[in-house]
Amino acid sequence: MFGKLGDMMGKLNEMKAKAEEVKRKLDDSIVEVDGAGGDIKIKLTGNRLIKEISITPSLQHSDNSELVEQLVVTLNKALEKANALNEKEMKEVAGSMLPGLM
C-alpha cells in the first residue's frame, strides 16, 4: 500500500516541478499584439503580466474616449493570446503527467 502512495507522491512532486518549470517558461515568453491599425502595441508575458504599452503620438492627441476604447480592445486581444499560450503549455504538462485525462 505504501509503495503505491509513495509512487503517487513522487508523481505529484514531479507534476509540481513541471508546473513551476512551465510558469518560468511563460514568464520568459512574450506575446505581442498590435491594435488600432498598429497605433497601439502591447507586450505581455505568457503569465499575463503587461510588460510594455506603446501608443503612437497621433493617437495620443486624439479624443481620449477613442484612445481608451482602442486600448481596451488591444489589451483584450493581448490577454486572449496570452491565455491561449498559457493554456496550451499547462495542458502539455498535464497531458504528459496524466496521459489519457487531457
Jmol script that loads the backbone (N, CA, C; Angstrom):
load data "model"
ATOM      1  N   MET A   1       0.824  -1.189   0.000  1.00  0.00           N
ATOM      2  CA  MET A   1       0.000   0.000   0.000  1.00  0.00           C
ATOM      3  C   MET A   1       0.870   1.256   0.000  1.00  0.00           C
ATOM      4  N   PHE A   2       1.913   1.278   0.830  1.00  0.00           N
ATOM      5  CA  PHE A   2       2.765   2.461   0.906  1.00  0.00           C
ATOM      6  C   PHE A   2       3.560   2.664  -0.368  1.00  0.00           C
ATOM      7  N   GLY A   3       3.816   1.583  -1.082  1.00  0.00           N
ATOM      8  CA  GLY A   3       4.524   1.699  -2.355  1.00  0.00           C
ATOM      9  C   GLY A   3       3.728   2.524  -3.350  1.00  0.00           C
ATOM     10  N   LYS A   4       2.446   2.241  -3.453  1.00  0.00           N
ATOM     11  CA  LYS A   4       1.587   2.994  -4.372  1.00  0.00           C
ATOM     12  C   LYS A   4       1.447   4.450  -3.925  1.00  0.00           C
ATOM     13  N   LEU A   5       1.344   4.654  -2.616  1.00  0.00           N
ATOM     14  CA  LEU A   5       1.241   6.018  -2.089  1.00  0.00           C
ATOM     15  C   LEU A   5       2.533   6.775  -2.373  1.00  0.00           C
ATOM     16  N   GLY A   6       3.656   6.114  -2.199  1.00  0.00           N
ATOM     17  CA  GLY A   6       4.949   6.730  -2.496  1.00  0.00           C
ATOM     18  C   GLY A   6       5.069   7.078  -3.964  1.00  0.00           C
ATOM     19  N   ASP A   7       4.594   6.178  -4.834  1.00  0.00           N
ATOM     20  CA  ASP A   7       4.609   6.447  -6.272  1.00  0.00           C
ATOM     21  C   ASP A   7       3.746   7.665  -6.596  1.00  0.00           C
ATOM     22  N   MET A   8       2.580   7.732  -5.962  1.00  0.00           N
ATOM     23  CA  MET A   8       1.665   8.846  -6.206  1.00  0.00           C
ATOM     24  C   MET A   8       2.286  10.162  -5.732  1.00  0.00           C
ATOM     25  N   MET A   9       2.922  10.123  -4.569  1.00  0.00           N
ATOM     26  CA  MET A   9       3.557  11.332  -4.043  1.00  0.00           C
ATOM     27  C   MET A   9       4.706  11.761  -4.958  1.00  0.00           C
ATOM     28  N   GLY A  10       5.437  10.797  -5.473  1.00  0.00           N
ATOM     29  CA  GLY A  10       6.518  11.096  -6.409  1.00  0.00           C
ATOM     30  C   GLY A  10       5.983  11.759  -7.661  1.00  0.00           C
ATOM     31  N   LYS A  11       4.871  11.230  -8.175  1.00  0.00           N
ATOM     32  CA  LYS A  11       4.240  11.812  -9.371  1.00  0.00           C
ATOM     33  C   LYS A  11       3.761  13.229  -9.085  1.00  0.00           C
ATOM     34  N   LEU A  12       3.171  13.438  -7.911  1.00  0.00           N
ATOM     35  CA  LEU A  12       2.690  14.778  -7.557  1.00  0.00           C
ATOM     36  C   LEU A  12       3.848  15.760  -7.456  1.00  0.00           C
ATOM     37  N   ASN A  13       4.953  15.341  -6.865  1.00  0.00           N
ATOM     38  CA  ASN A  13       6.123  16.221  -6.775  1.00  0.00           C
ATOM     39  C   ASN A  13       6.688  16.519  -8.160  1.00  0.00           C
ATOM     40  N   GLU A  14       6.694  15.502  -9.019  1.00  0.00           N
ATOM     41  CA  GLU A  14       7.175  15.697 -10.393  1.00  0.00           C
ATOM     42  C   GLU A  14       6.264  16.673 -11.136  1.00  0.00           C
ATOM     43  N   MET A  15       4.962  16.533 -10.928  1.00  0.00           N
ATOM     44  CA  MET A  15       3.997  17.415 -11.574  1.00  0.00           C
ATOM     45  C   MET A  15       4.178  18.853 -11.090  1.00  0.00           C
ATOM     46  N   LYS A  16       4.418  19.024  -9.795  1.00  0.00           N
ATOM     47  CA  LYS A  16       4.622  20.354  -9.232  1.00  0.00           C
ATOM     48  C   LYS A  16       5.878  20.992  -9.834  1.00  0.00           C
ATOM     49  N   ALA A  17       6.929  20.204  -9.961  1.00  0.00           N
ATOM     50  CA  ALA A  17       8.172  20.716 -10.549  1.00  0.00           C
ATOM     51  C   ALA A  17       7.958  21.112 -12.004  1.00  0.00           C
ATOM     52  N   LYS A  18       7.219  20.299 -12.741  1.00  0.00           N
ATOM     53  CA  LYS A  18       6.936  20.613 -14.154  1.00  0.00           C
ATOM     54  C   LYS A  18       6.100  21.884 -14.257  1.00  0.00           C
ATOM     55  N   ALA A  19       5.119  22.043 -13.372  1.00  0.00           N
ATOM     56  CA  ALA A  19       4.273  23.239 -13.401  1.00  0.00           C
ATOM     57  C   ALA A  19       5.111  24.484 -13.113  1.00  0.00           C
ATOM     58  N   GLU A  20       6.041  24.396 -12.182  1.00  0.00           N
ATOM     59  CA  GLU A  20       6.927  25.527 -11.892  1.00  0.00           C
ATOM     60  C   GLU A  20       7.817  25.847 -13.094  1.00  0.00           C
ATOM     61  N   GLU A  21       8.276  24.807 -13.769  1.00  0.00           N
ATOM     62  CA  GLU A  21       9.103  24.991 -14.974  1.00  0.00           C
ATOM     63  C   GLU A  21       8.308  25.712 -16.055  1.00  0.00           C
ATOM     64  N   VAL A  22       7.056  25.312 -16.237  1.00  0.00           N
ATOM     65  CA  VAL A  22       6.200  25.950 -17.242  1.00  0.00           C
ATOM     66  C   VAL A  22       5.932  27.394 -16.853  1.00  0.00           C
ATOM     67  N   LYS A  23       5.726  27.652 -15.569  1.00  0.00           N
ATOM     68  CA  LYS A  23       5.490  29.025 -15.113  1.00  0.00           C
ATOM     69  C   LYS A  23       6.694  29.908 -15.457  1.00  0.00           C
ATOM     70  N   ARG A  24       7.890  29.395 -15.203  1.00  0.00           N
ATOM     71  CA  ARG A  24       9.099  30.167 -15.537  1.00  0.00           C
ATOM     72  C   ARG A  24       9.199  30.381 -17.052  1.00  0.00           C
ATOM     73  N   LYS A  25       8.856  29.344 -17.820  1.00  0.00           N
ATOM     74  CA  LYS A  25       8.888  29.460 -19.284  1.00  0.00           C
ATOM     75  C   LYS A  25       7.898  30.523 -19.753  1.00  0.00           C
ATOM     76  N   LEU A  26       6.712  30.537 -19.160  1.00  0.00           N
ATOM     77  CA  LEU A  26       5.692  31.519 -19.540  1.00  0.00           C
ATOM     78  C   LEU A  26       6.094  32.933 -19.114  1.00  0.00           C
ATOM     79  N   ASP A  27       6.824  33.046 -18.010  1.00  0.00           N
ATOM     80  CA  ASP A  27       7.331  34.362 -17.595  1.00  0.00           C
ATOM     81  C   ASP A  27       8.301  34.920 -18.639  1.00  0.00           C
ATOM     82  N   ASP A  28       9.029  34.025 -19.308  1.00  0.00           N
ATOM     83  CA  ASP A  28      10.005  34.432 -20.318  1.00  0.00           C
ATOM     84  C   ASP A  28       9.409  34.551 -21.722  1.00  0.00           C
ATOM     85  N   SER A  29       8.199  34.030 -21.918  1.00  0.00           N
ATOM     86  CA  SER A  29       7.540  34.105 -23.230  1.00  0.00           C
ATOM     87  C   SER A  29       6.830  35.443 -23.362  1.00  0.00           C
ATOM     88  N   ILE A  30       7.054  36.129 -24.464  1.00  0.00           N
ATOM     89  CA  ILE A  30       6.431  37.433 -24.693  1.00  0.00           C
ATOM     90  C   ILE A  30       5.415  37.328 -25.830  1.00  0.00           C
ATOM     91  N   VAL A  31       4.216  37.814 -25.552  1.00  0.00           N
ATOM     92  CA  VAL A  31       3.143  37.895 -26.536  1.00  0.00           C
ATOM     93  C   VAL A  31       3.058  39.348 -26.965  1.00  0.00           C
ATOM     94  N   GLU A  32       3.035  39.594 -28.283  1.00  0.00           N
ATOM     95  CA  GLU A  32       2.932  40.959 -28.802  1.00  0.00           C
ATOM     96  C   GLU A  32       1.655  41.082 -29.636  1.00  0.00           C
ATOM     97  N   VAL A  33       0.940  42.172 -29.426  1.00  0.00           N
ATOM     98  CA  VAL A  33      -0.300  42.424 -30.159  1.00  0.00           C
ATOM     99  C   VAL A  33      -0.334  43.886 -30.579  1.00  0.00           C
ATOM    100  N   ASP A  34      -0.764  44.118 -31.818  1.00  0.00           N
ATOM    101  CA  ASP A  34      -0.975  45.477 -32.334  1.00  0.00           C
ATOM    102  C   ASP A  34      -2.470  45.737 -32.399  1.00  0.00           C
ATOM    103  N   GLY A  35      -2.837  46.977 -32.178  1.00  0.00           N
ATOM    104  CA  GLY A  35      -4.236  47.373 -32.296  1.00  0.00           C
ATOM    105  C   GLY A  35      -4.329  48.763 -32.887  1.00  0.00           C
ATOM    106  N   ALA A  36      -5.543  49.172 -33.179  1.00  0.00           N
ATOM    107  CA  ALA A  36      -5.812  50.500 -33.738  1.00  0.00           C
ATOM    108  C   ALA A  36      -4.955  50.737 -34.986  1.00  0.00           C
ATOM    109  N   GLY A  37      -4.908  49.725 -35.834  1.00  0.00           N
ATOM    110  CA  GLY A  37      -4.146  49.867 -37.079  1.00  0.00           C
ATOM    111  C   GLY A  37      -2.644  49.998 -36.853  1.00  0.00           C
ATOM    112  N   GLY A  38      -2.148  49.422 -35.766  1.00  0.00           N
ATOM    113  CA  GLY A  38      -0.723  49.493 -35.455  1.00  0.00           C
ATOM    114  C   GLY A  38      -0.335  50.673 -34.578  1.00  0.00           C
ATOM    115  N   ASP A  39      -1.313  51.502 -34.211  1.00  0.00           N
ATOM    116  CA  ASP A  39      -1.018  52.671 -33.372  1.00  0.00           C
ATOM    117  C   ASP A  39      -0.816  52.311 -31.898  1.00  0.00           C
ATOM    118  N   ILE A  40      -1.289  51.128 -31.498  1.00  0.00           N
ATOM    119  CA  ILE A  40      -1.093  50.653 -30.131  1.00  0.00           C
ATOM    120  C   ILE A  40      -0.377  49.311 -30.213  1.00  0.00           C
ATOM    121  N   LYS A  41       0.667  49.151 -29.427  1.00  0.00           N
ATOM    122  CA  LYS A  41       1.392  47.892 -29.345  1.00  0.00           C
ATOM    123  C   LYS A  41       1.491  47.505 -27.877  1.00  0.00           C
ATOM    124  N   ILE A  42       1.170  46.233 -27.598  1.00  0.00           N
ATOM    125  CA  ILE A  42       1.202  45.744 -26.229  1.00  0.00           C
ATOM    126  C   ILE A  42       2.030  44.467 -26.182  1.00  0.00           C
ATOM    127  N   LYS A  43       2.892  44.384 -25.172  1.00  0.00           N
ATOM    128  CA  LYS A  43       3.678  43.176 -24.927  1.00  0.00           C
ATOM    129  C   LYS A  43       3.362  42.701 -23.512  1.00  0.00           C
ATOM    130  N   LEU A  44       3.092  41.400 -23.380  1.00  0.00           N
ATOM    131  CA  LEU A  44       2.889  40.829 -22.069  1.00  0.00           C
ATOM    132  C   LEU A  44       3.452  39.426 -22.032  1.00  0.00           C
ATOM    133  N   THR A  45       3.648  38.903 -20.827  1.00  0.00           N
ATOM    134  CA  THR A  45       4.208  37.569 -20.681  1.00  0.00           C
ATOM    135  C   THR A  45       3.110  36.529 -20.877  1.00  0.00           C
ATOM    136  N   GLY A  46       3.544  35.283 -21.028  1.00  0.00           N
ATOM    137  CA  GLY A  46       2.594  34.175 -21.108  1.00  0.00           C
ATOM    138  C   GLY A  46       1.809  34.002 -19.820  1.00  0.00           C
ATOM    139  N   ASN A  47       2.291  34.607 -18.743  1.00  0.00           N
ATOM    140  CA  ASN A  47       1.566  34.597 -17.476  1.00  0.00           C
ATOM    141  C   ASN A  47       0.717  35.853 -17.293  1.00  0.00           C
ATOM    142  N   ARG A  48       0.507  36.563 -18.383  1.00  0.00           N
ATOM    143  CA  ARG A  48      -0.421  37.692 -18.462  1.00  0.00           C
ATOM    144  C   ARG A  48      -0.007  38.913 -17.647  1.00  0.00           C
ATOM    145  N   LEU A  49       1.299  39.163 -17.560  1.00  0.00           N
ATOM    146  CA  LEU A  49       1.788  40.388 -16.935  1.00  0.00           C
ATOM    147  C   LEU A  49       2.193  41.362 -18.028  1.00  0.00           C
ATOM    148  N   ILE A  50       1.628  42.559 -18.003  1.00  0.00           N
ATOM    149  CA  ILE A  50       1.919  43.558 -19.031  1.00  0.00           C
ATOM    150  C   ILE A  50       3.346  44.039 -18.850  1.00  0.00           C
ATOM    151  N   LYS A  51       4.110  43.988 -19.949  1.00  0.00           N
ATOM    152  CA  LYS A  51       5.500  44.426 -19.928  1.00  0.00           C
ATOM    153  C   LYS A  51       5.677  45.784 -20.585  1.00  0.00           C
ATOM    154  N   GLU A  52       4.880  46.055 -21.608  1.00  0.00           N
ATOM    155  CA  GLU A  52       5.062  47.307 -22.346  1.00  0.00           C
ATOM    156  C   GLU A  52       3.787  47.677 -23.099  1.00  0.00           C
ATOM    157  N   ILE A  53       3.483  48.958 -23.097  1.00  0.00           N
ATOM    158  CA  ILE A  53       2.396  49.508 -23.916  1.00  0.00           C
ATOM    159  C   ILE A  53       2.975  50.718 -24.631  1.00  0.00           C
ATOM    160  N   SER A  54       2.843  50.726 -25.946  1.00  0.00           N
ATOM    161  CA  SER A  54       3.276  51.920 -26.681  1.00  0.00           C
ATOM    162  C   SER A  54       2.119  52.424 -27.534  1.00  0.00           C
ATOM    163  N   ILE A  55       1.981  53.743 -27.551  1.00  0.00           N
ATOM    164  CA  ILE A  55       0.903  54.405 -28.282  1.00  0.00           C
ATOM    165  C   ILE A  55       1.546  55.490 -29.141  1.00  0.00           C
ATOM    166  N   THR A  56       1.237  55.475 -30.432  1.00  0.00           N
ATOM    167  CA  THR A  56       1.826  56.472 -31.320  1.00  0.00           C
ATOM    168  C   THR A  56       1.337  57.871 -30.925  1.00  0.00           C
ATOM    169  N   PRO A  57       2.154  58.870 -31.168  1.00  0.00           N
ATOM    170  CA  PRO A  57       1.760  60.247 -30.815  1.00  0.00           C
ATOM    171  C   PRO A  57       0.453  60.680 -31.478  1.00  0.00           C
ATOM    172  N   SER A  58       0.183  60.217 -32.690  1.00  0.00           N
ATOM    173  CA  SER A  58      -1.048  60.643 -33.366  1.00  0.00           C
ATOM    174  C   SER A  58      -2.286  60.201 -32.594  1.00  0.00           C
ATOM    175  N   LEU A  59      -2.244  59.033 -31.998  1.00  0.00           N
ATOM    176  CA  LEU A  59      -3.391  58.550 -31.237  1.00  0.00           C
ATOM    177  C   LEU A  59      -3.466  59.227 -29.866  1.00  0.00           C
ATOM    178  N   GLN A  60      -2.347  59.645 -29.336  1.00  0.00           N
ATOM    179  CA  GLN A  60      -2.316  60.314 -28.037  1.00  0.00           C
ATOM    180  C   GLN A  60      -2.976  61.684 -28.093  1.00  0.00           C
ATOM    181  N   HIS A  61      -2.988  62.290 -29.270  1.00  0.00           N
ATOM    182  CA  HIS A  61      -3.578  63.618 -29.407  1.00  0.00           C
ATOM    183  C   HIS A  61      -5.022  63.583 -29.875  1.00  0.00           C
ATOM    184  N   SER A  62      -5.542  62.377 -30.049  1.00  0.00           N
ATOM    185  CA  SER A  62      -6.933  62.269 -30.485  1.00  0.00           C
ATOM    186  C   SER A  62      -7.855  62.300 -29.269  1.00  0.00           C
ATOM    187  N   ASP A  63      -9.114  62.080 -29.521  1.00  0.00           N
ATOM    188  CA  ASP A  63     -10.139  62.068 -28.483  1.00  0.00           C
ATOM    189  C   ASP A  63      -9.790  61.006 -27.430  1.00  0.00           C
ATOM    190  N   ASN A  64      -9.822  61.381 -26.159  1.00  0.00           N
ATOM    191  CA  ASN A  64      -9.459  60.469 -25.077  1.00  0.00           C
ATOM    192  C   ASN A  64     -10.335  59.222 -25.066  1.00  0.00           C
ATOM    193  N   SER A  65     -11.615  59.352 -25.346  1.00  0.00           N
ATOM    194  CA  SER A  65     -12.503  58.189 -25.322  1.00  0.00           C
ATOM    195  C   SER A  65     -12.118  57.191 -26.417  1.00  0.00           C
ATOM    196  N   GLU A  66     -11.659  57.695 -27.571  1.00  0.00           N
ATOM    197  CA  GLU A  66     -11.205  56.809 -28.650  1.00  0.00           C
ATOM    198  C   GLU A  66      -9.957  56.053 -28.212  1.00  0.00           C
ATOM    199  N   LEU A  67      -9.041  56.752 -27.568  1.00  0.00           N
ATOM    200  CA  LEU A  67      -7.817  56.124 -27.091  1.00  0.00           C
ATOM    201  C   LEU A  67      -8.136  55.017 -26.087  1.00  0.00           C
ATOM    202  N   VAL A  68      -8.997  55.309 -25.138  1.00  0.00           N
ATOM    203  CA  VAL A  68      -9.379  54.324 -24.120  1.00  0.00           C
ATOM    204  C   VAL A  68     -10.039  53.117 -24.776  1.00  0.00           C
ATOM    205  N   GLU A  69     -10.946  53.362 -25.709  1.00  0.00           N
ATOM    206  CA  GLU A  69     -11.641  52.273 -26.399  1.00  0.00           C
ATOM    207  C   GLU A  69     -10.644  51.377 -27.145  1.00  0.00           C
ATOM    208  N   GLN A  70      -9.734  51.993 -27.891  1.00  0.00           N
ATOM    209  CA  GLN A  70      -8.751  51.217 -28.651  1.00  0.00           C
ATOM    210  C   GLN A  70      -7.795  50.462 -27.721  1.00  0.00           C
ATOM    211  N   LEU A  71      -7.455  51.071 -26.618  1.00  0.00           N
ATOM    212  CA  LEU A  71      -6.567  50.432 -25.649  1.00  0.00           C
ATOM    213  C   LEU A  71      -7.232  49.202 -25.038  1.00  0.00           C
ATOM    214  N   VAL A  72      -8.484  49.317 -24.671  1.00  0.00           N
ATOM    215  CA  VAL A  72      -9.229  48.195 -24.104  1.00  0.00           C
ATOM    216  C   VAL A  72      -9.316  47.045 -25.118  1.00  0.00           C
ATOM    217  N   VAL A  73      -9.633  47.350 -26.352  1.00  0.00           N
ATOM    218  CA  VAL A  73      -9.737  46.325 -27.396  1.00  0.00           C
ATOM    219  C   VAL A  73      -8.397  45.602 -27.566  1.00  0.00           C
ATOM    220  N   THR A  74      -7.317  46.367 -27.621  1.00  0.00           N
ATOM    221  CA  THR A  74      -5.996  45.787 -27.830  1.00  0.00           C
ATOM    222  C   THR A  74      -5.544  44.978 -26.618  1.00  0.00           C
ATOM    223  N   LEU A  75      -5.804  45.481 -25.424  1.00  0.00           N
ATOM    224  CA  LEU A  75      -5.458  44.732 -24.211  1.00  0.00           C
ATOM    225  C   LEU A  75      -6.216  43.408 -24.156  1.00  0.00           C
ATOM    226  N   ASN A  76      -7.475  43.423 -24.518  1.00  0.00           N
ATOM    227  CA  ASN A  76      -8.248  42.186 -24.511  1.00  0.00           C
ATOM    228  C   ASN A  76      -7.709  41.184 -25.526  1.00  0.00           C
ATOM    229  N   LYS A  77      -7.283  41.658 -26.694  1.00  0.00           N
ATOM    230  CA  LYS A  77      -6.669  40.771 -27.688  1.00  0.00           C
ATOM    231  C   LYS A  77      -5.379  40.170 -27.144  1.00  0.00           C
ATOM    232  N   ALA A  78      -4.581  41.000 -26.487  1.00  0.00           N
ATOM    233  CA  ALA A  78      -3.314  40.528 -25.932  1.00  0.00           C
ATOM    234  C   ALA A  78      -3.553  39.489 -24.835  1.00  0.00           C
ATOM    235  N   LEU A  79      -4.508  39.748 -23.967  1.00  0.00           N
ATOM    236  CA  LEU A  79      -4.824  38.797 -22.900  1.00  0.00           C
ATOM    237  C   LEU A  79      -5.350  37.482 -23.461  1.00  0.00           C
ATOM    238  N   GLU A  80      -6.152  37.552 -24.493  1.00  0.00           N
ATOM    239  CA  GLU A  80      -6.672  36.355 -25.149  1.00  0.00           C
ATOM    240  C   GLU A  80      -5.523  35.503 -25.695  1.00  0.00           C
ATOM    241  N   LYS A  81      -4.571  36.157 -26.334  1.00  0.00           N
ATOM    242  CA  LYS A  81      -3.424  35.463 -26.903  1.00  0.00           C
ATOM    243  C   LYS A  81      -2.556  34.850 -25.794  1.00  0.00           C
ATOM    244  N   ALA A  82      -2.325  35.584 -24.716  1.00  0.00           N
ATOM    245  CA  ALA A  82      -1.536  35.072 -23.597  1.00  0.00           C
ATOM    246  C   ALA A  82      -2.261  33.919 -22.901  1.00  0.00           C
ATOM    247  N   ASN A  83      -3.580  34.023 -22.768  1.00  0.00           N
ATOM    248  CA  ASN A  83      -4.356  32.936 -22.168  1.00  0.00           C
ATOM    249  C   ASN A  83      -4.226  31.661 -22.993  1.00  0.00           C
ATOM    250  N   ALA A  84      -4.280  31.783 -24.314  1.00  0.00           N
ATOM    251  CA  ALA A  84      -4.159  30.618 -25.185  1.00  0.00           C
ATOM    252  C   ALA A  84      -2.785  29.965 -25.019  1.00  0.00           C
ATOM    253  N   LEU A  85      -1.740  30.771 -24.956  1.00  0.00           N
ATOM    254  CA  LEU A  85      -0.391  30.245 -24.756  1.00  0.00           C
ATOM    255  C   LEU A  85      -0.280  29.558 -23.397  1.00  0.00           C
ATOM    256  N   ASN A  86      -0.797  30.186 -22.368  1.00  0.00           N
ATOM    257  CA  ASN A  86      -0.751  29.637 -21.017  1.00  0.00           C
ATOM    258  C   ASN A  86      -1.491  28.306 -20.961  1.00  0.00           C
ATOM    259  N   GLU A  87      -2.684  28.267 -21.514  1.00  0.00           N
ATOM    260  CA  GLU A  87      -3.495  27.052 -21.502  1.00  0.00           C
ATOM    261  C   GLU A  87      -2.805  25.916 -22.261  1.00  0.00           C
ATOM    262  N   LYS A  88      -2.210  26.241 -23.408  1.00  0.00           N
ATOM    263  CA  LYS A  88      -1.509  25.238 -24.214  1.00  0.00           C
ATOM    264  C   LYS A  88      -0.352  24.625 -23.425  1.00  0.00           C
ATOM    265  N   GLU A  89       0.448  25.472 -22.791  1.00  0.00           N
ATOM    266  CA  GLU A  89       1.607  24.983 -22.029  1.00  0.00           C
ATOM    267  C   GLU A  89       1.159  24.129 -20.844  1.00  0.00           C
ATOM    268  N   MET A  90       0.140  24.559 -20.127  1.00  0.00           N
ATOM    269  CA  MET A  90      -0.330  23.806 -18.964  1.00  0.00           C
ATOM    270  C   MET A  90      -0.943  22.468 -19.378  1.00  0.00           C
ATOM    271  N   LYS A  91      -1.659  22.445 -20.506  1.00  0.00           N
ATOM    272  CA  LYS A  91      -2.237  21.185 -20.985  1.00  0.00           C
ATOM    273  C   LYS A  91      -1.143  20.204 -21.371  1.00  0.00           C
ATOM    274  N   GLU A  92      -0.066  20.707 -21.963  1.00  0.00           N
ATOM    275  CA  GLU A  92       1.040  19.831 -22.336  1.00  0.00           C
ATOM    276  C   GLU A  92       1.648  19.177 -21.107  1.00  0.00           C
ATOM    277  N   VAL A  93       1.835  19.952 -20.052  1.00  0.00           N
ATOM    278  CA  VAL A  93       2.397  19.391 -18.815  1.00  0.00           C
ATOM    279  C   VAL A  93       1.428  18.392 -18.210  1.00  0.00           C
ATOM    280  N   ALA A  94       0.180  18.768 -18.105  1.00  0.00           N
ATOM    281  CA  ALA A  94      -0.813  17.875 -17.507  1.00  0.00           C
ATOM    282  C   ALA A  94      -0.958  16.609 -18.339  1.00  0.00           C
ATOM    283  N   GLY A  95      -0.950  16.752 -19.651  1.00  0.00           N
ATOM    284  CA  GLY A  95      -1.089  15.597 -20.532  1.00  0.00           C
ATOM    285  C   GLY A  95       0.080  14.645 -20.411  1.00  0.00           C
ATOM    286  N   SER A  96       1.276  15.179 -20.227  1.00  0.00           N
ATOM    287  CA  SER A  96       2.444  14.317 -20.101  1.00  0.00           C
ATOM    288  C   SER A  96       2.479  13.625 -18.748  1.00  0.00           C
ATOM    289  N   MET A  97       1.907  14.252 -17.739  1.00  0.00           N
ATOM    290  CA  MET A  97       1.915  13.676 -16.400  1.00  0.00           C
ATOM    291  C   MET A  97       0.711  12.752 -16.158  1.00  0.00           C
ATOM    292  N   LEU A  98      -0.398  13.084 -16.798  1.00  0.00           N
ATOM    293  CA  LEU A  98      -1.626  12.315 -16.603  1.00  0.00           C
ATOM    294  C   LEU A  98      -2.181  11.883 -17.957  1.00  0.00           C
ATOM    295  N   PRO A  99      -1.481  10.992 -18.661  1.00  0.00           N
ATOM    296  CA  PRO A  99      -1.946  10.619 -20.004  1.00  0.00           C
ATOM    297  C   PRO A  99      -3.364  10.065 -19.967  1.00  0.00           C
ATOM    298  N   GLY A 100      -4.113  10.418 -20.987  1.00  0.00           N
ATOM    299  CA  GLY A 100      -5.481   9.944 -21.107  1.00  0.00           C
ATOM    300  C   GLY A 100      -6.509  10.858 -20.481  1.00  0.00           C
ATOM    301  N   LEU A 101      -6.066  11.787 -19.624  1.00  0.00           N
ATOM    302  CA  LEU A 101      -7.021  12.698 -18.990  1.00  0.00           C
ATOM    303  C   LEU A 101      -7.219  13.980 -19.780  1.00  0.00           C
ATOM    304  N   MET A 102      -6.235  14.369 -20.570  1.00  0.00           N
ATOM    305  CA  MET A 102      -6.313  15.631 -21.302  1.00  0.00           C
ATOM    306  C   MET A 102      -6.572  15.358 -22.757  1.00  0.00           C
TER     307      MET A 102
END
end "model"
wireframe off; spacefill off
backbone 0.3
color backbone group
